[in-house]
Amino acid sequence: MPLSSWLGPEPTFYTGATPMSDDTKQLTQQTNDLIQQLAEAAMTDTMGLHMQNAVTNQQGTQTISTAITSTACALILKQG
């Protein structure tokens, strides 16, 4: 069964729209710029949180490693 039978008839679009005015174009450009800046700020914040989490995880792993090494040395000294 062809895909077009699932989707139904093709939509019709209104083609009699007037061109955008210069004010509308400028407002659209300003809106797009603002959206871009907000997206970049959100991505920057997200990357900062990822880096902070990575450092925290690395510090936790280092603490565990130090504890394991200290325990192993204490056992060696105790048995020796």
C-alpha positions in Angstrom: 0.0 0.0 0.0 1.6 3.3 -1.0 2.4 5.9 1.7 0.2 8.5 0.1 -2.9 6.4 0.9 -2.0 6.5 4.6 -1.4 10.3 4.6 -4.6 11.2 2.7 -4.8 14.0 0.1 -2.0 16.5 -0.4 -2.5 19.7 1.6 -3.2 22.9 -0.2 -1.3 26.0 0.8 -2.4 29.6 0.6 -0.1 31.3 -2.0 -1.6 34.8 -2.0 0.5 35.9 1.0 2.0 39.4 0.8 5.8 39.7 1.2 7.0 40.5 4.7 7.6 44.1 5.5 11.0 45.3 6.5 9.8 45.7 10.1 8.7 42.1 10.2 11.9 40.9 8.6 13.9 42.9 11.2 11.8 41.5 14.1 12.1 38.0 12.7 15.9 38.4 12.5 16.1 39.8 16.1 13.9 36.8 17.3 16.2 34.3 15.5 19.3 36.0 17.0 17.8 35.8 20.5 16.9 32.2 20.1 20.4 31.4 18.9 21.9 33.2 21.9 19.6 31.4 24.4 20.4 28.1 22.8 24.2 28.8 23.1 23.8 29.9 26.7 21.9 26.7 27.5 24.5 24.5 25.8 27.3 26.3 27.6 25.6 25.8 30.9 25.0 22.2 30.2 28.7 21.6 29.2 29.8 23.3 32.4 27.6 21.0 34.5 29.0 17.9 32.6 32.5 19.1 33.3 31.7 19.7 37.0 30.2 16.2 37.2 33.2 14.7 35.5 35.6 16.3 38.0 33.4 15.2 41.0 33.4 11.6 39.7 37.2 11.7 39.1 37.8 13.1 42.7 35.5 10.3 44.1 37.4 7.7 42.2 40.7 9.1 43.4 39.5 9.0 47.0 38.5 5.3 46.6 41.8 4.5 45.0 43.7 6.2 47.8 41.7 4.3 50.4 42.3 0.9 48.7 46.1 1.6 48.5 46.2 2.7 52.2 44.3 -0.4 53.2 46.6 -2.7 51.2 49.7 -1.1 52.7 48.2 -1.4 56.2 47.5 -5.1 55.6 51.1 -5.7 54.3 52.6 -4.0 57.3 50.3 -5.9 59.7 51.2 -9.2 58.2 54.9 -8.4 57.7 
